Amino acid sequence: MQDMTDFAALAAGTDHRRQSFGLTERRAALSALERALRTNRSAIHDALRADLGRDAAETDLVELLPILTEISHTRSSLRRWMRPRRAAPTLAMLGTSARLVPEAKGVVLILAPWNFPLMLCLAPLVSALAAGNAAVVKPSELTPATGALLARLVAEALPADLVRVALGGVEVAQALLEQPFDHIFFTGSPAVGRKVMQAASRHLTPVTLELGGKSPVIVGPDADLAQAARWIVWGKVMNAGQVCVGPDHVFVHSSRMADLRAALMAEFARQGGDIPRIANPRHHARLVALAQDAADKGAVVTPFGPDDPADLRLAPRLIEGQGAAMMVATEEIFGPLLPLIPFDDVSQVIARITAAPKPLALYIFARDRGLVDLVTSRTSSGSVGVNLTVMTFSHGNLPFGGVGNSGMGAAHGLAGFETFSHLKPVLRNWASPLPLVFPPYGARVRRLIGTMVRWL
Ligand code: NAD
């Protein structure tokens, strides 16, 4: 295990750095990171191919592009985000002026999962640096090539007292969680999220938890099925469905079941050729067991294409006839299995969604705005996507995050900047009349207070 002394020293204080880490230094750090990514593009392709069997084009699309976009959006907006924000005085505050001053939290810890091993380390790092923090980043031990590359890139691009990469498994994560960080940004499963929150309570460290869950898709009676199939299948073949905001299962109006099935088969045939590996033997076995359990309990499981277990490749599978007792009905699938569940009345779907833990994303394919509004207003989820999947993750001006079981706090753009900032109110008195009602409470003061209670 790595020596914790360096990380502990970094976590213990960088006050002097915080004071001098202004707009110019923050922009320079972001630019250095961008240069390192561009220069090492082919090394990044190689690392992701080694860890997840990913095609280089997909790595560009789902790792590099989101980080580069985050960097350029952040760099160009940073001056505005860092500016103190004026708060207009409320009546009792007449004679004062107020500003909200964003200040860096200090030294933050970023714990990342394996499914987008570069992007989920660096996107939060961009926000942390933008907000003026130092950071320790711990990539997942399940993607060692990407972790090692990240450690090299960061060491070459950024000073060691600004960002460190900690490599290792659960024991390293636990040792880091012992340190008094000023914020913890965790992306991973709800089960580990609970442990992180518990560990954070020791130092009263604030946490952002970007978790997972079962994100449902609803295909309405008037949906454009070709469009729906294209987006649903994309969310299932991208990274072999190991996507936190990927569609987990599909509710489809009974009248469209057969047509959607045909459209999905056509799309799987079109997009399914470049499906990456399942991350490791444990997850591969878990997914095979999920499909087998569904088949054993009476579901029809249809694979699209051949499997290659030796290389951990699992063909996408459609699951029809899902029952409540099947594991696939309750466990986050996080892989290329797609249950297709017919419904007659959308209120049945709303009832099932609200009875389950709150999902990270919810997708609706429909032309009818009434249906979209009904589902949006009657359900709670981290975000809602209409006539698309996955992209709720990628909008630079929308906060990204979960709710309830799918997480707390928000990332990306301004929301990410604010996550890693303390928005400090600074209230200045110019000519506040409030001393008129300070004690002693004589008759005049009592009258004034009475007037205030009536009018304010
Ligand atoms: P995970 O929770 O197993 O691991 C995430 C990180 O936590 C890793 O760095 C790991 O080393 C560390 N960790 C593991 N056990 C720990 C412990 N006991 N104490 C402290 N740290 C520990 O998650 P995973 O399997 O790598 O990723 C899959 C999960 O992540 C899915 O649930 C998925 O939905 C979720 N996810 C969410 C988002 C999001 O943005 N909301 C993005 C990607 C993945």
Residues whose N, C-alpha, C, O or C-beta is under 5 A from the ligand:
A	BS01	NAD	L111 A112 P113 W114 K138 P139 S140 E141 G168 G169 V170 A173 Q174 T187 G188 S189 P190 V192 K195 E210 L211 G212 G213 C244 S406
